[in-house]
């Protein structure tokens, strides 16, 4: 009990310090416009429908859960959580799927299509693709053993996309710690959100191209990988080739949502240099990593809060945007 109270006190002090020094006063979050009960009358079964489809998709391919979480994350960091990432290119619109962070990595579009189709049969043109994506991300975490949370709903879908913002705003594996923190702060998120949301990597994976440079050419100031772990990685990720090989970002309990990702970081076994930077570039992030590595409960609590906060970035509400019939294209 005393240990738990110590962790809680440390977490509170760090959280207060982080908020005082890092919270962006120009946050673009509008949580008051959204409501977990938004579809209680217009489409009361929507959450059950989304959950059933996500469960089926993950049972077919376990990696799909991480892909749906990533889709929601990448969507929110561009123009806000408005399903712009789902739009295909047309003669009059350049989508975001070919941006550097999304090309060859963004997956799960067919799953969203299936969910939308099922929802449309139940409630025609009522539930937005943006809300479907937010619910699918939550259910993916829960199915992997992670925390649940009430998803505020009522987002509408964008009629535009931004390839440029997708290239620039989404944090990348080779970004420096300060660059990633700046990208979070631009969205109204803080360092606590950065560390907690990085914990989603516990069910993620990466290809060689995402970490080869740091595997063979260690950047100054970034903690080196544990040598035995690095040797194992080099065997399947040579200096050239092997890009088709996938590596779990959490090698202890891959596909299970827990705090072992943070334990990996403390044992110098974080795969991405951007992950290892959490324990080398900032004292607050280092302390948060230690707290989450020690307490799965505190990690789950903050992850849920940060997912709600991220999901409330610049939503379209009211008469803004539209409710798409097809998540891949704007309504006529």
C-alpha positions, 0 to 999 in steps of 0.5 A: 500500500505504501509503495502504491501511495509513493508511486501515486504521489510521484505521479501527481508531482510529475504530472503537475510539473509537466502541465505547468511547464509543457501544457500548450495554452493554445490547445485545439481540443473541444471535448465539450462538443462530444458526448459518449451517449451521442448515438443513444437514440439515433443508433443505440447498437453502434458500439456493439457493431463496431466491437463485433467487427473489430473482434472478427478482424483481430481474430483473423489477423492479430496485428490488425488491432495495432493498425487500427490504433495507429490509424486513429492516431495518424488521423488525429495528428493531421487536421484533427480527428475527422477521418481525413486519413480514410479518403482515397485520392480523386481527380479533385482531392489528394489524400493522406495515404501516400504521405511518408508516415502512412505509405507502406505502413497505414493499414486497416482501411478494409476493416473500417469499410466493413464496420461502416457497412455494418453500421449503415445497415443499422443506421443509415448515414448517422454515424461518422467514420471519425467516430467509428475509427475512435471506437475501433481504436478503443476496442482494439486496445481492450481486446489486447488486454488493455484499459477501456474508456468511454469514447466521446462521440459526435464527430463529423467527417472532413470533406478535405485531406492534407498530404502536407500536414500528414507529412509534417505533423505525424511523429516519425520514428527517427524524429528527435525527442524535442521534435516529437514533443513539439508535435504533441504540444502543437495538438494541445497534448503534453509530455504526459500524453506523449509518454503514455500514448507511446505505450501503445507500442506495446502491441505495435511492430516495425520494419527494418527501415524504421530502425536500421539507422539506429541499429548500425549507426548509433545517434549521439545521446541516444542510449545504445541497445542492449548488445545481445538484443542488437545482435539478434535484431541484426541477424534478421535486419541486415544493412540492406534487405530484410525490409519485409521482416516485422519486429515487435516493439514489445518483445517481452509480451508482443500483442498483449497490451501491458506496461512491458514496453516501459520495462523494455526501455529501462533495460535498453531494449527499446526498438526505435530510437524515438522510444529510447529517447524517452529515457535519455532526453528529458527528466520528466519523461524518464520518471514517467517511464519508471512509474509506468514500468512499475505500475500497470494500473497507473499506465492504464489510467493515464493511457485512457485519459490521453486517448480521450484527450487525443480523440478530442483534437479539433473535431468537426461537430454540428453542421461542419463536415458531413456524415460520409456514406462511404469512408473512402470518399466524400458524399456527392 
